[in-house]
Amino acid sequence: MIISVTNLKGGVGKSTLAQNLAVMLAKKGYSLCLADTDVEQQTSMKWSGVRSSIEASSVPEVPVFLINPDTISDQILNKLGKKYDLVIIDGTPALTELTTRIIIMSDLVLTPILASATDVWALDTFLKRYTEAQITKQAMGGTVELCVVLNKYNDRVNLDREIGETIKEMGVKLFDTKVSSRVAYKEATVQGLGVAELKDKSAKAEMEALTKEIEKTIKKLAKSKG
């Protein structure tokens, strides 16, 4: 099963979300890896470098691989996809051919967005690219599902709540779990950890809730694939 975390915009917490999901799913016993496709920033690779210095017995293993865009299909589908139960792709923020290939390879596309007009506009553009890729994958006999998660969310702000309603009106599946803006996520990144491995109970609880929604979705997708 291949899950891609991608968006056209940078700064939406894509890498942080991918890292935290990988940690949470690894703690649940999934055999998985994280594929960093951003060869310039290499955020997840740097996170992995810090994590590698932690005593192995105290945290679950989360292998991270830097993926060459020119050979991404072979690396993910033919190598990582056969070795691990789950491959989580930390997708590069750009409307390029690479984005289309990532969508076509994926079973589930998870798109984090912020509660802002510019993010909604970017999502609208992304949906056009997703629809094109979805048609291509269906022609190949496969399926891909798109889910959106509101990130750095504040339920006390009217605009944040209104953006959620706008996304639903666009006909996109929006996860019930909203990821708040918390210091714990920044601390986890710096320490090579996930919030599930820190003391912030609220951050851990919302990541657990999001992971449950994702598990439910991938189980449904696996069942539909037979």
SERO-4910 file (N, C-alpha, C, O; in steps of 0.05 Angstrom, whole numbers):
BEGIN
 pado doro    nc1    nc2    nc3   cac1   cac2   cac3    cc1    cc2    cc3    oc1    oc2    oc3
  Met    A     17    -24      0      0      0      0     18     25      0     36     27     16
  Ile    A     12     43    -18     28     67    -20     11     92    -13    -10     97    -25
  Ile    A     20    107      7      7    131     16     25    155      9     48    155     18
  Ser    A     15    174     -6     31    197    -12     20    221      3     -4    226      4
  Val    A     38    237     15     31    262     29     41    284     12     65    289     12
  Thr    A     23    297     -2     33    317    -22     14    340    -25    -10    338    -19
  Asn    A     25    362    -34     10    387    -38     26    404    -57     50    402    -59
  Leu    A     12    422    -72     27    440    -90     42    462    -75     62    471    -85
  Lys    A     32    469    -51     45    490    -35     65    479    -15     62    457     -5
  Gly    A     85    495    -10    103    489     11     93    501     37     75    517     37
  Gly    A    105    493     59     98    505     85     72    496     97     61    509    115
  Val    A     61    474     87     35    464     98     39    442    118     19    431    129
  Gly    A     64    435    124     69    414    144     69    386    132     64    366    147
  Lys    A     74    384    107     74    359     92     94    339    104     87    316    110
  Ser    A    118    347    107    139    329    117    134    321    146    138    298    154
  Thr    A    126    341    162    120    336    190     98    315    193    100    297    210
  Leu    A     77    318    177     55    300    178     64    272    169     57    252    182
  Ala    A     80    270    148     89    244    138    106    230    159    104    206    164
  Gln    A    124    245    172    141    234    193    125    224    217    130    202    227
  Asn    A    105    239    226     89    232    249     71    208    243     67    191    260
  Leu    A     60    206    219     44    183    211     62    158    210     54    137    218
  Ala    A     86    161    199    104    139    197    111    128    225    111    104    229
  Val    A    116    146    244    122    137    271     98    123    284    101    102    296
  Met    A     75    135    281     51    124    294     44     96    282     38     78    297
  Leu    A     46     93    256     41     68    243     62     47    249     56     23    252
  Ala    A     87     56    252    109     38    260    104     27    288    109      4    294
  Lys    A     94     45    306     89     37    333     66     16    334     64      1    353
  Lys    A     49     17    314     27     -2    312     35    -29    300     19    -47    297
  Gly    A     60    -30    291     71    -55    281     72    -58    251     79    -80    241
  Tyr    A     66    -37    236     67    -39    207     97    -39    198    114    -25    209
  Ser    A    102    -55    178    128    -55    164    126    -32    144    111    -34    125
  Leu    A    142    -11    147    139     12    130    166     27    126    186     21    139
  Cys    A    165     45    107    187     63    102    177     90     93    153     92     85
  Leu    A    194    110     94    187    137     86    204    143     62    229    140     62
  Ala    A    192    153     40    206    160     16    206    190     12    185    202      8
  Asp    A    230    202     14    233    231     11    239    237    -18    260    230    -29
  Thr    A    220    251    -31    223    258    -59    233    286    -64    237    295    -87
  Asp    A    236    301    -42    246    329    -45    276    329    -43    288    331    -22
  Val    A    289    326    -67    318    323    -67    333    348    -60    357    348    -54
  Glu    A    319    371    -60    332    396    -52    331    401    -22    352    405    -10
  Gln    A    307    399    -10    305    404     19    313    380     36    326    383     56
  Gln    A    305    356     27    311    331     41    304    332     70    319    323     87
  Thr    A    280    343     76    272    346    104    270    320    119    280    318    142
  Ser    A    257    300    107    254    275    120    281    260    123    285    245    142
  Met    A    298    263    104    325    251    106    340    263    130    354    249    144
  Lys    A    338    289    133    352    302    156    340    293    182    354    289    201
  Trp    A    313    291    183    299    281    207    309    253    213    314    246    236
  Ser    A    312    236    192    322    209    196    350    208    207    357    191    223
  Gly    A    366    227    198    394    228    207    395    233    237    412    222    251
  Val    A    377    251    247    376    256    276    366    231    290    376    223    312
  Arg    A    345    218    279    333    195    291    353    172    294    351    156    313
  Ser    A    370    170    275    390    147    275    409    148    298    421    128    305
  Ser    A    411    172    311    429    174    334    415    166    360    428    164    381
  Ile    A    389    160    359    374    152    383    377    122    387    379    107    367
  Glu    A    379    113    411    382     85    417    359     69    404    336     74    408
  Ala    A    367     49    388    347     34    371    325     21    387    303     19    378
  Ser    A    331     12    411    311     -2    427    289     16    439    269      7    448
  Ser    A    294     43    438    275     61    450    254     72    430    234     84    438
  Val    A    259     69    404    240     79    384    238     58    361    257     44    356
  Pro    A    214     56    349    211     38    326    227     47    302    231     71    298
  Glu    A    235     28    286    251     35    262    233     47    241    211     37    235
  Val    A    242     70    230    228     83    207    249     88    186    261    110    185
  Pro    A    254     69    168    274     73    147    265     96    128    242     98    121
  Val    A    284    113    121    278    135    102    297    133     78    321    130     82
  Phe    A    286    136     54    301    134     30    298    160     14    275    170     11
  Leu    A    319    170      3    318    193    -16    313    182    -43    328    165    -53
  Ile    A    292    190    -56    283    179    -81    291    197   -105    284    221   -106
  Asn    A    305    186   -124    312    200   -148    287    203   -166    276    182   -174
  Pro    A    278    227   -173    254    231   -189    255    216   -216    234    209   -226
  Asp    A    279    212   -227    281    199   -253    275    170   -252    268    158   -272
  Thr    A    278    158   -228    274    129   -226    253    122   -204    254    101   -192
  Ile    A    236    141   -198    217    139   -175    199    114   -178    194    101   -158
  Ser    A    189    109   -202    171     87   -206    184     60   -199    172     43   -185
  Asp    A    209     56   -208    223     31   -203    230     29   -174    227      8   -162
  Gln    A    239     51   -161    247     50   -133    224     44   -115    227     29    -96
  Ile    A    201     57   -120    178     53   -101    162     29   -108    156     13    -90
  Leu    A    154     26   -133    136      3   -140    151    -24   -139    140    -43   -128
  Asn    A    174    -25   -151    188    -51   -154    207    -58   -131    214    -81   -128
  Lys    A    215    -39   -116    233    -45    -94    221    -40    -66    216    -60    -52
  Leu    A    215    -16    -59    204    -10    -33    176    -22    -29    169    -32     -8
  Gly    A    160    -20    -51    132    -30    -49    131    -60    -45    111    -70    -34
  Lys    A    151    -75    -53    152   -104    -49    164   -111    -22    159   -133    -12
  Lys    A    180    -94    -11    193   -100     14    177    -92     39    179   -106     60
  Tyr    A    161    -71     37    147    -61     60    116    -62     56    107    -61     33
  Asp    A    102    -65     78     72    -64     77     62    -37     69     43    -35     53
  Leu    A     75    -16     79     67     11     73     91     28     64    113     26     76
  Val    A     88     43     43    108     63     34     94     90     36     74     95     23
  Ile    A    106    107     53     95    134     56    113    154     40    136    157     47
  Ile    A    101    166     20    117    185      3    114    213     14     92    224     16
  Asp    A    137    225     20    138    254     27    142    268      1    164    271     -9
  Gly    A    119    278    -10    119    289    -38    129    317    -40    125    334    -22
  Thr    A    142    323    -62    153    350    -67    130    369    -74    112    361    -89
  Pro    A    130    394    -64    109    413    -70    113    427    -96    124    449    -98
  Ala    A    103    415   -118    106    427   -144     86    414   -164     82    390   -163
  Leu    A     75    430   -182     57    419   -202     73    410   -226     75    425   -246
  Thr    A     85    387   -223    103    377   -243     95    349   -252     76    337   -241
  Glu    A    109    338   -271    104    310   -279    109    291   -256     95    270   -254
  Leu    A    127    298   -238    133    281   -215    108    279   -197    102    257   -187
  Thr    A     93    301   -194     69    300   -178     49    281   -190     36    265   -175
  Thr    A     46    281   -216     27    263   -229     36    234   -226     19    217   -220
  Arg    A     62    229   -228     71    201   -225     67    192   -196     60    168   -192
  Ile    A     71    209   -177     66    202   -149     37    195   -144     32    175   -131
  Ile    A     19    210   -155    -10    205   -152    -17    178   -165    -31    162   -153
  Ile    A     -7    173   -189    -13    148   -203     -2    124   -188    -15    102   -188
  Met    A     21    127   -175     33    104   -160     18     99   -134     18     77   -123
  Ser    A      4    119   -124     -8    117    -97    -35    103    -96    -49    102   -116
  Asp    A    -40     91    -73    -67     81    -67    -83    102    -53   -107    104    -56
  Leu    A    -69    118    -36    -82    139    -21    -65    164    -23    -41    163    -17
  Val    A    -77    187    -30    -64    213    -31    -74    229     -7    -98    235     -6
  Leu    A    -57    236     11    -64    253     34    -53    281     30    -29    285     28
  Thr    A    -72    300     29    -64    328     23    -69    346     47    -92    352     53
  Pro    A    -48    354     61    -51    373     83    -54    402     72    -39    410     54
  Ile    A    -73    417     83    -75    445     75    -79    462    100    -89    452    121
  Leu    A    -73    487     98    -78    506    119   -105    520    114   -115    519     92
  Ala    A   -115    531    135   -141    545    133   -137    573    121   -138    593    136
  Ser    A   -133    574     95   -129    600     82   -140    598     54   -142    577     42
  Ala    A   -147    622     43   -157    623     16   -137    613     -5   -144    599    -24
  Thr    A   -111    620     -1    -91    611    -20    -88    581    -20    -82    569    -41
  Asp    A    -92    568      3    -90    539      4   -114    526    -11   -111    506    -24
  Val    A   -137    538     -8   -161    528    -22   -157    531    -52   -165    513    -67
  Trp    A   -146    554    -61   -141    558    -89   -121    537   -100   -124    526   -121
  Ala    A   -100    533    -84    -80    513    -92    -93    485    -93    -86    469   -110
  Leu    A   -111    479    -74   -124    453    -74   -141    450    -99   -142    428   -110
  Asp    A   -154    471   -107   -171    470   -131   -153    463   -156   -162    447   -173
  Thr    A   -130    475   -157   -111    468   -179   -101    440   -177    -99    425   -197
  Phe    A    -95    431   -152    -86    404   -148   -107    384   -156   -100    362   -166
  Leu    A   -132    390   -150   -154    371   -157   -155    366   -187   -161    343   -195
  Lys    A   -149    386   -203   -148    382   -232   -126    362   -240   -131    344   -256
  Arg    A   -103    365   -228    -81    346   -233    -88    318   -222    -82    298   -235
  Tyr    A   -100    317   -199   -108    292   -187   -128    277   -205   -126    253   -209
  Thr    A   -148    292   -215   -169    280   -232   -156    268   -257   -164    246   -266
  Glu    A   -138    282   -269   -124    272   -293   -109    246   -287   -110    227   -302
  Ala    A    -94    246   -265    -79    223   -257    -97    200   -249    -91    177   -255
  Gln    A   -120    206   -237   -139    185   -229   -150    171   -254   -153    147   -254
  Ile    A   -156    186   -274   -167    175   -299   -146    156   -312   -152    134   -321
  Thr    A   -121    165   -311    -99    148   -322    -96    122   -306    -93    101   -318
  Lys    A    -98    124   -280    -95    100   -263   -119     81   -267   -115     57   -268
  Gln    A   -143     92   -270   -166     76   -275   -164     61   -301   -172     38   -304
  Ala    A   -152     74   -321   -147     61   -347   -127     39   -345   -127     20   -361
  Met    A   -110     40   -325    -91     19   -320   -102     -3   -302    -88    -22   -295
  Gly    A   -127      0   -294   -140    -20   -277   -137    -15   -247   -143    -34   -232
  Gly    A   -128      8   -239   -124     14   -211   -141     37   -201   -157     48   -216
  Thr    A   -139     43   -175   -155     64   -163   -136     80   -144   -117     70   -134
  Val    A   -143    105   -140   -129    122   -121   -149    140   -107   -167    151   -121
  Glu    A   -147    143    -81   -166    159    -66   -152    183    -54   -129    181    -46
  Leu    A   -166    206    -54   -155    231    -43   -170    238    -17   -194    239    -17
  Cys    A   -154    245      3   -166    255     28   -150    280     37   -126    281     33
  Val    A   -164    299     48   -152    324     57   -152    325     87   -171    316    100
  Val    A   -131    336     99   -130    340    127   -123    370    133   -104    380    121
  Leu    A   -139    383    150   -133    410    157   -110    410    178   -112    397    198
  Asn    A    -89    425    171    -65    425    188    -62    453    201    -71    473    190
  Lys    A    -48    454    224    -44    479    239    -71    493    243    -74    517    239
  Tyr    A    -90    477    252   -118    485    254   -124    498    281   -114    489    301
  Asn    A   -142    518    281   -151    531    306   -181    532    305   -193    548    291
  Asp    A   -195    515    321   -224    514    320   -237    538    333   -262    541    332
  Arg    A   -222    556    344   -233    581    356   -234    604    335   -244    625    341
  Val    A   -223    598    312   -222    619    291   -244    612    270   -244    590    259
  Asn    A   -261    631    265   -284    627    246   -274    619    219   -285    601    206
  Leu    A   -253    632    209   -243    626    182   -234    597    180   -239    584    159
  Asp    A   -222    587    200   -213    559    199   -237    540    196   -236    521    180
  Arg    A   -258    545    211   -282    528    209   -295    531    182   -305    512    170
  Glu    A   -295    556    171   -308    561    145   -293    547    123   -305    538    104
  Ile    A   -266    547    125   -250    533    104   -257    504    103   -258    492     82
  Gly    A   -261    492    126   -269    464    127   -295    459    112   -297    439     97
  Glu    A   -314    476    115   -339    473    101   -336    478     71   -348    464     55
  Thr    A   -318    496     64   -312    501     35   -300    476     22   -308    470     -1
  Ile    A   -283    463     36   -270    439     25   -291    417     20   -290    404      0
  Lys    A   -309    414     39   -330    394     36   -347    400     12   -356    382     -3
  Glu    A   -353    426      7   -369    434    -16   -355    429    -42   -368    427    -63
  Met    A   -329    426    -41   -313    420    -66   -316    390    -73   -305    382    -94
  Gly    A   -329    375    -56   -333    346    -62   -309    329    -55   -306    307    -65
  Val    A   -292    340    -37   -267    326    -29   -272    313     -1   -284    326     16
  Lys    A   -261    289      3   -263    277     29   -245    291     49   -221    293     44
  Leu    A   -256    301     70   -241    315     91   -241    298    116   -262    292    126
  Phe    A   -217    291    126   -216    276    151   -228    292    174   -225    316    175
  Asp    A   -241    278    192   -253    291    215   -232    303    233   -236    324    245
  Thr    A   -209    289    236   -187    298    253   -173    323    241   -165    323    218
  Lys    A   -171    344    258   -156    367    250   -130    368    266   -130    363    290
  Val    A   -109    375    253    -83    376    267    -77    405    275    -76    423    258
  Ser    A    -74    409    301    -71    436    311    -42    445    308    -23    430    303
  Ser    A    -38    471    311    -12    483    311      0    481    339     -8    495    357
  Arg    A     18    462    343     30    457    369     60    457    368     72    449    348
  Val    A     72    467    389    102    467    392    113    439    390    135    434    381
  Ala    A     97    419    399    106    391    400    115    381    373    133    366    371
  Tyr    A    101    390    352    108    381    325    135    391    317    151    377    304
  Lys    A    141    416    324    168    428    318    189    414    334    211    408    324
  Glu    A    183    409    359    203    395    377    209    367    367    231    358    367
  Ala    A    187    353    358    191    326    348    210    325    324    227    308    322
  Thr    A    206    344    305    222    345    281    251    349    288    269    335    278
  Val    A    257    368    306    284    374    314    298    350    327    322    346    324
  Gln    A    282    334    342    293    311    357    292    285    342    301    264    352
  Gly    A    282    285    317    281    261    301    260    242    312    262    217    309
  Leu    A    239    253    323    218    237    335    190    243    323    188    260    305
  Gly    A    170    229    333    142    236    327    130    245    353    141    240    374
  Val    A    107    260    351     95    269    376     86    246    394     82    250    418
  Ala    A     82    223    382     74    199    397     96    191    416     92    175    435
  Glu    A    121    201    412    144    195    429    151    217    448    171    216    461
  Leu    A    134    238    448    139    260    467    117    260    489    100    242    490
  Lys    A    117    280    506     99    281    529     73    296    524     55    296    541
  Asp    A     71    310    501     47    325    495     23    306    489     22    296    467
  Lys    A      6    302    508    -16    283    506    -36    292    484    -48    275    471
  Ser    A    -41    318    482    -60    328    462    -51    323    434    -66    314    416
  Ala    A    -25    328    429    -13    324    402    -14    294    396    -21    286    373
  Lys    A     -7    277    415     -8    248    411    -36    239    405    -40    222    388
  Ala    A    -56    249    420    -83    241    416    -94    248    388   -108    232    376
  Glu    A    -87    272    378    -98    279    352    -84    263    330    -96    257    309
  Met    A    -58    256    334    -44    240    314    -55    211    315    -56    198    294
  Glu    A    -62    201    338    -74    175    340   -101    174    326   -107    155    312
  Ala    A   -117    196    329   -143    197    317   -140    198    286   -155    185    272
  Leu    A   -121    214    276   -117    215    248   -107    189    236   -116    180    215
  Thr    A    -90    175    251    -80    149    242   -102    129    241   -102    112    222
  Lys    A   -120    130    259   -143    111    259   -160    116    233   -170     97    221
  Glu    A   -164    141    226   -179    147    202   -164    137    177   -177    126    158
  Ile    A   -138    140    177   -122    130    155   -122    100    153   -125     88    132
  Glu    A   -120     87    176   -122     57    177   -148     48    166   -149     28    151
  Lys    A   -170     61    174   -196     53    164   -198     56    134   -209     39    120
  Thr    A   -186     77    123   -186     82     95   -169     61     80   -178     51     59
  Ile    A   -145     55     89   -128     36     75   -139      8     76   -135     -8     58
  Lys    A   -153      1     98   -166    -25    100   -188    -28     80   -192    -49     68
  Lys    A   -203     -6     76   -225     -5     57   -213     -8     28   -224    -22     12
  Leu    A   -191      6     23   -178      4     -3   -167    -24     -8   -170    -34    -30
  Ala    A   -155    -36     13   -144    -63     10   -167    -83      4   -163   -101    -13
  Lys    A   -189    -79     17   -212    -97     13   -223    -94    -16   -230   -114    -28
  Ser    A   -224    -70    -26   -234    -65    -53   -216    -77    -74   -224    -84    -96
  Lys    A   -189    -78    -67   -170    -90    -86   -170   -120    -86   -159   -134   -103
  Gly    A   -185   -131    -65   -188   -160    -64   -164   -173    -50   -163   -198    -47
***
